[in-house]
Amino acid sequence: MKTAFKEWAAVCRSLSRGAATVILRRGGISEKGGRFQPEFSEFFLFPTRFHQSPEDVAPSARPDLDAANAAAPPEGFLVLTSFARVAAILPVRDKPALARLRPFHPWSDAAALERLRREGPDPLFALAVRVFNLPAPVTLPMRPAYGGCKSWVTLEADVSISGAVPALGEPEFARLLARIREV
């Protein structure tokens, strides 16, 4: 697989532990047309620290922020530890819908609400994902093409997902996905 999705390192860590099952995304400056498109159904989680701050992470996810910062790779490298499969793509258009998703993502309420309120008619997307952890971390050199405020990155080389194990078992993930679809 060569596709990667850039996300805060703390969010990647929460997802890889099974503590979160939803990624919220509005879009980045470098996205096509300035808006996010859920183009891929399977992708590596590409941890980034860009725009990540303690205030934007829910209190329950602060240990993930601390652990992600402590495990940061040396400058010029990135480390992949997990990949995600999209199980559902849900548009979020209002504050009550966002509030119902609170238990499923690691963002602070203020950060999630700020993303919802950003300008434009496009919705905030909630991607319900099942995450799989690689048997060993994969360290890759950072490339200039990976930079910028964009969601999707095509890695220079294929990375194997063989031997990956799910962060959550099938019954538990199915139960959470049913709850996410209900809200």
N, C-alpha and C positions, 0 to 999 in steps of 0.2 A: 504494500500500500504506500502511496506517496502523498496523499492528501492530509493536511493538518489544519486544525482550527485554533486560532490564537485566542487564548482566554487567560484571565488573571491566574497566576500560580496558585493562589489560595482556593479559587474555585476548582481548578484541576485537582487539587489535593482532596477537597471535599467530595468531588465526584468519584475519585479513585478509591475512596474509603467506603463509598456507598452511603455517605451522610447526606448527599444531595443527588437528585435525579433530574433536575431541570436546569438548563442553560437559558438565560435571558439575553436577547440580543436585539439591538436596534439598528446598528450599522456604524461603519467607520467612515472617516473622511475619504479614504481611498477606495471605498466600495463603488461598484458600478452605479452611477446615478446617485451616489451618496446614501444608498440604502442597502440594508442587508437582504440577501437572498439565500434561503436554506437550500443550497445547491447540491449538497452531498449527504448521503444517508449513512456513511461510515467514514470516520476520520480519526487521526491521532489528536490527542489533546496537547497543544503546543503552549506550555506555560510561559507567561510573560509577566513582568512586573510593571509594565507601562500603565500609568493611570491607577495602579492599585494602591489603596491606602487603607489604614485600619478603620476609618470612618465609613468606608463603603462596604465593609464586610460585617455580616451579622455577628453579634457577640458570641453565638455558639460556634462560629467558624473562625474566630480569632486564633485558636490553637493551630488551625490549618495555615493561616497566614504566617504565624511564627515559624512553623515547621518548614513551610515552603521557602521562606527567606533564609532559614538556616541551611537548607539543602541547595541553595542557588548554585548553579554551575559556574565555573570560572568565566570571566569575560571572553566573549568570542565563541561560546559553545551553548548548545541547548541540549536538554535531556528529555527524552520521551519515555514515559513509564506506562502509559495507558492509551486506549483508543475507545471511541464511543460509536454506538449504533443508534440512530434516531428511531424511536418507536412511535412518536407523535410530534406533529408541528401544530402548535396552537397560537392563533393570533390573540393578543391581549390588547383590548382597546379602552379599558376603563379601570379606575381605581378599585372597585369591588372585585373584579376578576383578578387583578394583581394581588390583592389581599388574600384571596383564597389559595393562591399559589405559594404563600409565605413558607409553609413547612417544607417545601420541596427544593428550594434554592438557597445558596449561602450569602446572597447580597443583603445588605442592610435595607430596611424599609425606605430610608431616605434615598439611597442610591437607585433602588428599583423604581421608586416614584419619579425621580429625576429623569430616568431613561424613558419612562412612559410619557412624560410631559414634553419631551423634546419636540421641536417643531416638525410640522409635516403631517400628512394624513396617514402615513404608513403605520401599521401596528407595531407594537413590541412583540417579538416572537418568543414563545416559550418552547424550547426543544426538550421533550422528554427523552432522555437517553439512557441506554444500558451501557455501562462502562466495563471494560475488560482490562485487567492489568497484565502487562508483559512479564514474562518470566524473569527478565533482567532489564535494568534501564539501558537505553540506547543513547549514547552520546554522539552528537553530530556537530560539525562546525556550523556556526552561524553564517549565513550568506546575506549579502546586501538585498537580494530579492525577497528575503523573509521579513525585512523591516517594513515600517510604515503602519498606518492605522487602517488595517484591513483584517477581515476575519479569516479568509482562506489563504493557505500557502501550499504550493506544490513543492514537496521536498525534492532535492537533487537526485536522490536515489531511493529505490524501494526499500522499505523496512518491513521485516517479517513480523507477522502477528501470531505465528505458530506458538502454541503452548500458553497463550494468554488465558487467564481465568477471570470469570465474572466477579465484579465487586459485590454484587448481590446475587443470591440464588434465584432461580427461575420463579418459584412460588412467591417470594418476597417482592421481586421486581414486578410481577404480574399484579399483585395486590396494590402496590404503589401506583402503577400505571392506570389501573382502574380508578383509583381515587383522583389522580390528576385529571383524567378525562371527565370525571363527574364535576369537578370544580370548573 
